[in-house]
Amino acid sequence: MSGVLFKRFSLMILASGLLFCSQAFALTLNEAKQQGRVGETLSGYLAPVKQDAESVALAAKINDARKQQYQQVAQDNNVSTDDVARLAGQKLVARAASGEYVRGINGKWLQK
């Protein structure tokens, strides 16, 4: 193997290892909910209960994906994105598992 090719191969292995490590330690939505770090809201979007960087980032990532889904459903059904989000929020709050946090209509967090 030539020196340049070997270096590229080594960098690819290192990059793959770093990617694997970050995925192995990444917080999942279910873990975050079970740990009380994020909770469902009636708006249809996730909110961080705890304001640490990982919880805030996870909520933002999930909410971006939800917004795209809500927009698609709204477009397909000729309704507003806000209406779709609110309906989803009601269902997500109702389906939250025991011990998970949900934000009530008063804006306060409640543990189910």
C-alpha positions, 0 to 999 in steps of 0.5 A, a space after each residue: 500500500 502506498 504511503 498516501 493510500 495508507 494515510 487515507 485508509 487510516 483517516 477513513 478508519 479513524 473517522 468511522 470510529 469517531 462516527 460509531 462512538 458518537 452514535 453509541 453515546 447519542 441520547 435517544 428520544 425514549 431515553 430522554 423521555 424516560 430520564 425526564 429530560 424532554 417531554 411532550 407538549 400540546 403544541 405537537 412539539 417536544 420541549 426540553 424539561 432540562 436545559 442541558 445541551 444534549 436535551 435541547 439539541 435532541 428536542 430541536 432535531 426531533 422538532 425539525 423532523 416533526 415539522 416536516 411531517 406536519 407540513 406534509 400531512 397538512 398539505 395532503 389534507 388541505 389544512 394548516 400545519 398548526 392544526 396538524 401539530 395540535 392534533 398530534 400534540 394531543 395524541 402524543 400527550 395522551 400516549 405519554 408513558 407513566 413517569 414521562 413529562 407532559 406540559 399542561 395547558 397552564 404551561 407547567 410540566 406534569 409527570 404522568 
